[in-house]
Amino acid sequence: MNKKITITAAALSLIVGAGNVIAAISESEAERLGKDLTPVGAERAGNADGSIPEWKGGLTQAPAGYQPGQFLVDPFADDKPLFVITAQNMEQYKNRLSPGQMAMLKKYPDFKMPVYPSRRTAAYSQEIYDDIKTHAVTAKLTSGGNGVEGRGLHAPFPIPENGLEAIWNHALRFRGLSHKRTTVQMPVQENGSFVANRFVDIWAFPESFSGGRDEEKDANISAYFLQIMKSPPRLTGNVLLVHETLDQVKQPRKAWRYNAGQRRVRRAPQVAYDAPGTGADGLRTVDNFDMFNGAPDRYNWKLVGKKELYIPYNAYKLHSPDLSYEQIHNKGHLNPEYTRYELHRVWVVEATLKEGARHIYGKRTFYLDEDTWQAAVIDHYDTRGNLWRVAEAHNIQYYAEKIPFYTAEALYDLQSGRYLTIGLTNEEKEPYIFNIGEERKSFQPAALRRAGKR
């Protein structure tokens, strides 16, 4: 990490609403962190049969051949699959598959899940571990679960007591103080054809700005997000700016769009919930981005418990700059030749649409990786209860920065046969860049015209 984290609990306490404060965990519970639990709250021990190993600190050293600033080298290039799950043998493994994964196997005869040895590579810096432990006893849900106060820089509830705490862990997980990525979003048609939508995404915690978090300017702000369209030509220069609020019921997220053709900046209150995502050809909602983002208030959240699940993990092969987008995208799904699944423990969270609330998804089942709190798989159901879309996130450990993050997201539409990928960089000039040092002024509406000319 390039920037020393020296943030106190008081400095990060965000008062986002009075009343309905749900108590934090006790000091004695927090003492488990770094002992029988990992510093982020996962079970340190492996599972009974050894197929999930003990966590021993994760992957923190770059393998031979890695050059700083370049694409990551695969530290497990010599690994071979233990077995491959197909439609023919999936009954043997069904207890470790989600309903959505089983539906994918049934729908596409050539969809396969190559399962590799499980490697618990997730790791953060000691500063983040200290930050988690400090704030584990101060973080609280407020406003009936629609906000968080007393949080730090990573998942605020390492020992969650309910579904809302677990989903806030995903939403508020550490992804660097800031990061920048030039990526593509690919709406893939039923016949396998696609057109790349190229973005520059810039994301920042207020703590990344010079001077750090401003208690007045950043009140109720969790992060700032800037998205600049680079292609196709009809969208080039369009810019989206989001001020992500913590309590979005008290204060909805603030968003603005710059239309390069009209040269106008306008407020964009529709950038929320199930509004169509930018450049996605109707294949995702706004809150499908980053697997899930935004306010949780339209759903009832239930923490079901833990489960062992085959999830995409250590996807360095998929990350490789030697691959073309044509090689990666098959009809109906990503090319299984370049995917990697491992057995990991996940938290299972069910989100059910509240009575009277509106959303195109009537239910979602989240599978959150215990070692990172990132959503690994999400099954989406329509309002009639039918399985509709399946999201998978292909995780890698950015070992040079000690940051786990996605290298790609895939959202499969079982009903239309189309799918969407987000985050791939294989044909781009540079991989993700962390701790980029953007200034506060870059995330103001007045800066959008300049951003659109980049």
VENPE-V630979 format. One line per field, one symbol per residue. ss: DSSP state (h for helix, s for strand, l for the rest). A space follows every 10 residues. Layout:
# VENPE-V630979
ss=???
This chain:
# VENPE-V630979
ss=llllllllhh hhllllllll lsllllhhhh llslllslll llslllllll llllllllll llllllllll llllllllll llsssllllh hhhhhhllhh hhhhhhhlll llssslllll lllllhhhhh hhhhhhllls sshhhlsssl llllllllll llhhhhhhhh hllllllsss ssssssssll lllsssssss sssslhhhll llllllllll ssssssssss slllllllss ssssslllll lllssssssl lllsssslll lllllsllll llllshhhll llllllllss ssssssssss sslllhhhhl llllhhhhsl lllslhhhll ssssssssss ssslllllll llsssssssl llllssssss slllllssss ssssssssll llssssssss ssslllllss ssssllllll llsslllllh hhhlhhhhhh hlll
